[in-house]
Amino acid sequence: MADYTVVLPSLGDDAGDEAQVSFVYVNPGDAVAIEADLLEMVTDKATFNVPSPKAGKITKVLVGEGDTVKVGQPICEMEI
């Protein structure tokens, strides 16, 4: 297994470069599939989920509910 860091992806042209974490779906030790929801994020224009880009096991969650996260910022670590 290899370590992999998941970062907040681009939010799209209209959404800006940061969003607030409204809900964390995963905990350390959780197994996730590709496209499984990791976080729910909110901007002033939209609410959206951040899907897992890979299948694996969550080892660390680096953000919490209420945190403001910038595009490209690490949000969790996983073993793939």
C-alpha positions, 0 to 999 in steps of 0.5 A, spaced: 500 500 500 502 507 498 500 513 502 496 518 498 494 525 500 487 527 497 486 535 496 480 539 495 479 539 487 477 545 483 470 548 485 469 551 478 470 558 475 464 561 478 465 558 485 471 561 487 478 558 490 475 556 497 469 552 501 467 551 508 466 544 510 459 542 512 460 535 514 465 530 514 463 523 512 469 519 513 473 517 519 480 514 520 480 507 518 474 507 514 475 503 507 472 508 501 471 506 494 472 511 488 467 516 488 465 515 495 463 522 498 469 524 503 466 531 505 460 536 504 462 543 502 459 549 502 460 556 498 456 562 497 453 559 491 453 551 492 453 545 496 457 539 494 460 533 496 468 531 495 468 524 492 474 520 493 479 520 487 481 513 489 479 507 493 483 505 499 483 506 507 482 513 510 488 514 515 488 521 517 482 526 516 486 533 516 480 538 516 473 538 520 466 541 520 467 549 520 474 549 517 475 553 511 479 550 505 482 552 499 483 549 492 489 544 493 489 544 500 490 537 503 483 534 506 485 527 508 490 522 507 489 514 505 492 508 503 491 506 496 
